[in-house]
């Protein structure tokens, strides 16, 4: 590395220091008879400190020597000569020179260390940013992998059932004869499997699209006045399939105020909670749905008689593609994430807690929600 730029910088600093000390001398000279030597030396020291904080220590050394010479020449008798008659004046100049050089050196060293610390901090920050970026990329790749695994699983399961059913129907149509032919009931069962698994795929795709809309804030709410009873009744009607294996029980507090919300989505949320409760509780047990007033909100709850949700998983269950320990392993892992998106879009809050018998999913909804109110606000 060439020392040319550094030498130029030192020479420039020495030139500036000479001008600064000379300017300080010119400013004090008219008051030579009214100010004492201590004040003069302090002003010179201030100039040296300022210069050493800007330039390197060699500049501070040059400023100290220049200041000591000007102090002797202009402010110590006999004036305008470098001769020193009094021994104490010689001591004063030497002490001043020593103090100026020491202070200048310390100031320059402090300045240099501060610059090095700032440079080191910048390097550490840059390294941290790169590490964070690398970690972010690593996590992103893990998330992509997990997402791909989840989507692959959720598509493969119904597609496998559809493929098997279709293959059996094709084989039966081409090769089935006599006793090998499927009866009407057998064909009907295979067609029912195809229909159910196709609906399952369609629900999964719609769920992903709807969740993406909620998270992006692009799902517009069409608000109307609706009661908690209407919400629960509509959700129970949607849960006809669930009622084949579970008993639905509802308890709705009287005199609950009507709410301003998008009933389509809230019904979907309650239905998802009922469906989730059915998956995680034994057949023949009850699923309880309640609605009551709570701190100016309307509080809904869906409680099952299953094993409950471990405390360590109570936040994770609302994440996309999360699966708990489920008997059939068929959950899409999207239902609870969609429910949270719907509730939060209405300004509400949802959580899971331990109920009297199993898991209890609870959400609060405000009586009014920000959104577009339908002109026809009658109950639907």
C-alpha positions in Angstrom: 0.0 0.0 0.0 1.4 3.4 -0.9 2.1 5.9 1.8 1.5 8.9 -0.5 -2.0 9.7 0.5 -1.2 9.4 4.2 1.8 11.7 3.9 -0.3 14.3 2.0 -2.9 14.1 4.8 -0.2 14.6 7.5 1.3 17.6 5.7 -2.2 19.1 5.2 -2.9 18.6 8.9 0.3 20.3 9.9 -0.5 23.3 7.6 -4.0 23.5 9.2 -2.6 23.3 12.7 -0.1 26.0 12.0 -2.9 28.3 10.8 -5.1 27.5 13.7 -2.4 28.1 16.3 -1.4 31.3 14.5 -5.0 32.5 14.5 -5.3 31.8 18.2 -2.1 33.8 18.8 -3.4 36.8 16.7 -6.7 36.8 18.6 -4.9 36.8 22.0 -2.1 39.2 21.2 -4.1 42.5 21.6 -5.0 41.4 25.1 -1.5 40.3 26.1 -1.3 42.9 29.0 -4.7 41.9 30.4 -4.6 38.1 30.3 -2.2 35.9 32.2 0.0 33.1 31.0 -2.3 30.4 32.4 -5.2 31.6 30.2 -2.9 31.7 27.2 -1.6 28.1 27.8 -5.2 26.8 28.3 -6.3 28.4 24.9 -3.3 26.8 23.2 -4.1 23.4 24.8 -7.7 23.7 23.6 -6.5 24.3 20.0 -4.2 21.3 20.3 -7.0 19.1 21.6 -9.3 20.1 18.8 -6.7 19.5 16.1 -5.7 16.1 17.6 -9.4 15.1 17.5 -9.5 15.7 13.7 -6.0 14.8 12.6 -3.4 12.2 13.5 -1.0 12.4 16.4 1.8 13.9 14.2 -0.4 16.9 13.6 -1.0 17.2 17.3 2.8 17.0 17.9 3.4 19.8 15.4 0.7 21.9 16.9 2.1 21.5 20.4 5.6 22.5 19.2 4.3 25.5 17.3 2.2 26.6 20.2 5.1 26.4 22.7 7.3 28.5 20.3 4.6 31.1 19.9 3.9 31.2 23.6 7.6 31.9 24.3 7.9 34.4 21.4 4.8 36.5 22.1 3.7 36.0 25.7 6.9 35.4 27.8 9.3 38.3 28.4 11.5 39.3 26.7 8.9 39.5 23.8 9.7 38.7 20.2 12.7 36.5 21.0 13.1 32.9 21.9 15.5 33.8 24.7 14.3 32.8 28.2 15.6 34.9 31.1 13.7 33.4 34.0 14.3 29.7 34.8 10.7 29.3 35.9 9.6 30.4 32.4 11.7 27.7 30.9 10.0 25.2 33.3 6.6 26.5 32.3 7.3 26.2 28.6 8.6 22.6 29.0 5.7 21.7 31.2 3.3 23.2 28.6 5.0 21.4 25.8 4.9 18.1 27.7 1.2 18.5 28.6 0.3 19.6 25.1 2.1 16.6 23.5 0.5 14.2 26.0 -3.0 15.6 25.6 -2.7 15.7 21.9 -1.4 12.2 21.7 -4.2 10.9 24.0 -6.9 12.7 22.0 -5.5 11.5 18.7 -5.3 7.9 20.0 -8.8 8.2 21.4 -10.0 9.5 18.0 -8.2 6.6 16.2 -9.7 4.0 18.5 -13.1 5.5 18.1 -12.7 5.3 14.3 -11.5 1.7 14.6 -14.4 0.8 16.9 -16.9 2.3 14.4 -15.3 0.4 11.6 -15.4 -2.8 13.6 -19.0 -2.2 14.5 -19.8 -1.6 10.8 -18.0 -4.9 9.9 -19.9 -6.8 12.7 -23.2 -5.3 11.6 -22.5 -6.2 8.0 -21.5 -9.7 9.0 -24.6 -10.0 11.1 -26.8 -8.9 8.2 -25.1 -11.4 6.0 -25.6 -14.1 8.6 -29.2 -13.1 9.1 -29.8 -13.1 5.4 -28.2 -16.6 5.2 -30.3 -17.8 8.1 -33.4 -16.2 6.5 -32.6 -18.1 3.2 -32.1 -21.3 5.2 -35.4 -20.9 7.0 -37.1 -20.0 3.8 -35.8 -23.2 2.2 -37.0 -25.2 5.2 -40.4 -23.5 5.0 -40.6 -24.2 1.3 -39.7 -27.8 2.0 -42.3 -28.1 4.8 -44.9 -26.4 2.6 -44.2 -28.7 -0.3 -44.3 -31.8 1.9 -47.6 -30.7 3.4 -49.2 -29.8 0.1 -47.9 -33.0 -1.5 -49.4 -35.1 1.3 -52.7 -33.3 1.2 -53.0 -33.7 -2.5 -51.7 -37.2 -2.7 -54.1 -38.7 -0.1 -57.3 -37.9 -1.9 -55.7 -38.4 -5.3 -54.7 -41.9 -4.3 -58.3 -42.7 -3.3 -59.7 -41.3 -6.5 -57.1 -43.1 -8.6 -57.9 -46.4 -6.9 -61.6 -46.0 -7.3 -61.4 -45.0 -10.9 -59.0 -47.9 -11.7 -61.5 -50.3 -10.2 -64.4 -48.9 -12.2 -62.3 -49.0 -15.4 -61.2 -52.6 -14.7 -64.8 -53.6 -13.9 -66.1 -52.0 -17.0 -63.5 -53.7 -19.3 -62.9 -57.0 -17.6 -65.6 -57.6 -15.1 -67.8 -60.6 -16.0 -70.1 -62.8 -14.1 -69.3 -62.8 -10.4 -66.4 -60.4 -10.9 -68.8 -57.6 -11.9 -69.5 -54.9 -9.3 -73.1 -54.6 -8.2 -74.9 -51.3 -8.2 -74.0 -50.7 -4.5 -70.3 -51.4 -5.1 -70.2 -48.9 -8.0 -72.1 -46.4 -5.9 -69.5 -46.7 -3.1 -66.6 -46.1 -5.4 -68.4 -43.1 -7.0 -69.1 -41.8 -3.5 -65.3 -42.0 -2.7 -64.5 -40.1 -5.8 -67.1 -37.5 -5.1 -66.0 -37.0 -1.4 -62.2 -36.9 -2.2 -62.9 -34.4 -5.1 -64.8 -32.2 -2.7 -61.9 -32.5 -0.3 -59.4 -31.4 -2.9 -61.7 -28.5 -3.9 -62.1 -27.5 -0.2 -58.3 -27.5 0.3 -57.6 -25.3 -2.7 -60.4 -22.9 -1.7 -59.1 -22.8 1.8 -55.6 -21.9 0.7 -56.9 -19.1 -1.6 -59.2 -17.7 1.2 -56.4 -17.8 3.8 -54.1 -16.0 1.4 -56.7 -13.3 0.9 -57.2 -12.8 4.6 -53.5 -12.6 5.3 -53.0 -10.1 2.4 -56.0 -8.0 3.6 -57.8 -8.5 0.2 -60.9 -10.3 1.5 -63.6 -7.7 1.7 -66.1 -8.1 4.5 -69.8 -7.6 3.6 -71.3 -6.7 6.9 -74.9 -7.2 8.1 -76.6 -7.3 11.4 -76.8 -10.9 12.6 -77.3 -12.7 15.9 -75.2 -15.4 17.6 -78.2 -17.8 17.4 -78.3 -17.4 13.6 -74.6 -18.1 13.3 -74.7 -21.3 15.4 -77.9 -22.6 13.6 -76.3 -22.1 10.2 -73.1 -23.7 11.2 -74.9 -26.7 12.7 -76.8 -27.2 9.5 -73.5 -27.3 7.6 -72.3 -29.9 10.1 -74.8 -32.6 9.0 -72.0 -35.1 8.4 -70.5 -34.5 11.8 -73.9 -35.1 13.5 -73.8 -38.7 12.2 -71.0 -39.4 14.7 -71.3 -36.7 17.3 -74.0 -34.9 19.3 -74.2 -31.1 18.8 -75.3 -29.2 21.9 -75.7 -25.5 22.0 -76.1 -23.0 24.8 -76.8 -19.4 23.8 -77.2 -16.7 26.5 -80.4 -14.6 26.2 -80.4 -10.9 25.2 -77.1 -11.0 23.3 -76.8 -8.0 21.0 -76.9 -8.4 17.2 -73.4 -8.1 15.7 -72.2 -6.3 12.6 -70.2 -9.0 10.7 -69.9 -11.0 7.6 -72.1 -14.0 8.5 -70.6 -16.2 5.6 -67.2 -16.2 7.1 -68.2 -16.4 10.8 -70.4 -19.4 10.0 -67.4 -20.9 8.2 -65.3 -20.3 11.2 -67.7 -22.0 13.6 -68.2 -24.9 11.2 -64.4 -25.4 11.0 -64.2 -25.5 14.8 -67.0 -28.1 14.9 -65.4 -30.2 12.2 -62.0 -30.0 14.0 -63.7 -31.0 17.3 -65.2 -34.1 15.6 -61.8 -35.2 14.2 -60.2 -35.0 17.6 -62.8 -36.6 19.8 -64.3 -40.1 19.9 -67.5 -41.0 18.0 -70.6 -40.8 20.1 -69.4 -37.9 22.3 -70.8 -34.4 22.4 -69.6 -31.2 20.9 -70.8 -28.1 22.9 -71.3 -24.7 21.2 -71.8 -21.7 23.4 -72.3 -18.0 23.0 -72.3 -15.4 25.8 -71.5 -11.8 26.6 -67.9 -10.9 27.7 -66.6 -7.4 28.3 -68.8 -5.8 25.6 -68.0 -8.6 23.1 -69.8 -11.8 22.1 -67.8 -14.8 23.1 -68.2 -18.1 21.2 -66.8 -21.4 22.3 -66.7 -24.9 20.8 -65.7 -27.7 23.3 -65.2 -31.4 22.6 -64.6 -34.5 24.7 -61.2 -35.4 23.2 -57.8 -35.5 24.7 -57.3 -31.7 24.6 -54.5 -29.6 23.2 -51.1 -29.7 25.1 -50.2 -26.2 26.3 -47.0 -26.3 24.2 -49.0 -26.7 21.0 -51.8 -24.1 21.7 -50.3 -21.5 19.5 -48.9 -23.9 16.9 -52.3 -25.4 16.1 -53.3 -22.1 14.4 -50.4 -22.3 12.0 -50.9 -23.4 8.4 -50.3 -27.1 7.7 -49.9 -27.9 11.4 -51.0 -31.4 12.3 -51.6 -32.7 15.7 -51.9 -36.3 16.8 -55.1 -37.3 15.0 -56.6 -40.8 14.6 -57.0 -40.7 10.8 -54.1 -38.5 9.9 -56.3 -36.8 7.3 -56.4 -33.2 8.4 -55.4 -30.6 5.9 -53.9 -28.5 8.6 -55.6 -25.4 7.2 -58.9 -25.2 9.1 -57.7 -23.4 12.3 -55.4 -21.1 10.3 -58.4 -20.0 8.3 -60.5 -19.6 11.5 -57.9 -17.3 13.0 -57.7 -15.3 9.8 -61.5 -14.8 9.8 -61.7 -13.9 13.4 -58.8 -11.4 13.3 -60.3 -9.8 10.1 -63.4 -9.0 12.2 -61.3 -7.4 14.9 -61.6 -10.4 17.2 -59.3 -12.8 19.0 -59.1 -16.6 19.2 -57.4 -19.0 21.5 -57.6 -22.6 22.8 -57.8 -23.7 26.4 -58.6 -26.7 28.5 -62.3 -27.3 28.8 -64.3 -29.3 31.3 -63.8 -32.5 29.2 -61.5 -31.7 26.3 -60.2 -28.9 24.2 -62.2 -25.6 24.2 -61.7 -23.2 21.3 -62.8 -19.7 22.3 -63.1 -16.5 20.2 -64.4 -13.0 21.0 -66.1 -10.8 18.4 -66.8 -7.1 18.8 -70.4 -6.1 18.3 -69.3 -3.8 15.4 -66.7 -4.5 12.7 -65.0 -2.2 10.2 -66.1 -3.0 6.7 -68.7 -2.3 4.1 -72.2 -2.5 5.5 -74.8 -4.0 3.2 -77.7 -1.7 2.3 -80.1 -4.5 3.0 -79.1 -5.2 6.5 -81.8 -7.5 7.4 -81.0 -10.8 8.9 -80.1 -13.5 6.5 
